Amino acid sequence: MVKVGVIGATGFTGEELVRLLIAHPGVKITYLSAKLDKGLPFSEIFPKFKGKLELICESLDVNSALNSGDLFFLALPHRVSFQIAPFFLEKKKLVIDLSADYRFKDPIVYKKFYKIAHQDKKNLKKAVYGLPEFYREKIKRARLIANPGCYPTVSILSIAPLLREGVLKNIVIDAKSGVSGAGRRAYLDFHYVHLSQNLTCYKPFGHQHLPEILEVLSAITGKKFNLRFTPHLLPLERGIFITVYAQLAKKLRRVQIYKIYKSYYEEEPFVRVFKEGLPQLKEVIGTNFCDLGFEVSGDNILIVGVIDNLIKGASGQAIQNMNILLGFKESEGLE
Ligand SMILES: NC(=O)c1ccc[n+]([C@@H]2O[C@H](COP(=O)([O-])OP(=O)(O)OC[C@H]3O[C@@H](n4cnc5c(N)ncnc54)[C@H](OP(=O)(O)O)[C@@H]3O)[C@@H](O)[C@H]2O)c1
């Protein structure tokens, strides 16, 4: 049994990590921490875990955490992870960070979009971007995994194969997310009365996930390019739905496009490409799947991608990365 800890266990992604890890046959949760809800049994904070997990949720103490486990998930806000990860890495522990702190190769881009200078450039260089469909071999050898953002996961999976084959141009990603994407400590914009029966657009030209999408797509395709990315807030608990509008750079029939997707994802346990029809959010909620579908009309292509932001967009993908890293079956604990 591999001993694992969840730092930031009471957040939305932390709670989801705990739920999934309890059911995983190869690991045992040995450490949980939070900032405000501390010193209490985890099953008292979240009664759904009664009888399933008897562990106190601690106030983070790095030394006792270090003695308790082999691998740590950091489900922390950005700016906090890079203060904590170095202690674990120094003691040769494995770290899977769910925040944005280790996702960018370039600390200047990080500073521009997260408004703070990066404080752990040494480990930033060693971090591996944890998108298994494109970085599986690197993930196997990583000690620090930067788990991708939720919008980037579905955006990159939706377009990377076609971009790499030089098939897409003039790309616009119209993205919509459920409210859990914003974390558990809600503020006014996430008040029920404001959200219910409402739909809002936010950060249309400056969302912090745009540079992440561009950096990873450039690394995957070996080309620099641009695209438009516009996020919206849906009055739903969870889920991300993206619609990609683009033009085909060459004349292709539907079946040829399907073949391209198939050549990338046929063996992937968590990407399902629809031969006909478009995917729906409901079919992926509670799962680690990313479902993709597309329609073609002349030289226009529309692609739809859906994921559960808390699973394939965060905690499920983190466990998929852990499985690869530790040599478990990739879908262990996620089926
Ligand atoms: N939500 C999503 O859909 C999603 C998807 C992909 C990635 N992410 C990323 O994953 C990370 C966690 O997201 P989340 O939605 O789970 O956030 P969250 O709900 O706000 O939870 C954050 C957790 O970190 C703890 N924490 C906050 N500040 C801390 C500090 N200074 N020291 C120790 N613990 C601290 C919190 O404890 P208290 O509650 O006690 O303060 C809580 O347990 C974020 O970086 C987020 O960007 C989130």
The ligand as a Gaussian input file, in Angstrom:
#p B3LYP/6-31G(d) Opt

LIG

0 1
 N      -12.281000      23.545000      -8.585000
 C      -11.903000      23.092000      -9.766000
 O      -12.731000      22.739000     -10.630000
 C      -10.432000      22.987000     -10.103000
 C      -10.063000      22.334000     -11.286000
 C       -8.702000      22.232000     -11.613000
 C       -7.752000      22.781000     -10.759000
 N       -8.135000      23.435000      -9.646000
 C       -7.088000      23.995000      -8.785000
 O       -6.923000      23.120000      -7.661000
 C       -6.599000      23.878000      -6.492000
 C       -7.653000      23.581000      -5.411000
 O       -8.912000      23.993000      -5.928000
 P      -10.261000      23.873000      -5.093000
 O      -11.352000      24.275000      -6.004000
 O      -10.317000      22.555000      -4.409000
 O      -10.003000      25.046000      -4.009000
 P      -10.745000      25.312000      -2.643000
 O      -12.087000      24.678000      -2.684000
 O      -10.652000      26.768000      -2.406000
 O       -9.846000      24.537000      -1.553000
 C       -8.536000      24.925000      -1.196000
 C       -8.030000      24.059000      -0.060000
 O       -6.735000      24.531000       0.357000
 C       -6.765000      24.896000       1.744000
 N       -5.931000      26.091000       1.936000
 C       -6.162000      27.341000       1.448000
 N       -5.141000      28.165000       1.785000
 C       -4.259000      27.420000       2.491000
 C       -3.018000      27.703000       3.125000
 N       -2.474000      28.922000       3.084000
 N       -2.380000      26.693000       3.779000
 C       -2.911000      25.467000       3.844000
 N       -4.091000      25.112000       3.254000
 C       -4.754000      26.093000       2.598000
 C       -8.214000      25.174000       2.029000
 O       -8.480000      25.031000       3.406000
 P       -9.657000      25.923000       4.071000
 O      -10.890000      25.677000       3.268000
 O       -9.707000      25.391000       5.458000
 O       -9.195000      27.339000       3.930000
 C       -8.900000      24.075000       1.205000
 O       -8.813000      22.837000       1.861000
 C       -6.596000      25.353000      -6.920000
 O       -5.288000      25.776000      -7.176000
 C       -7.435000      25.356000      -8.196000
 O       -7.083000      26.400000      -9.088000
 C       -9.446000      23.533000      -9.279000

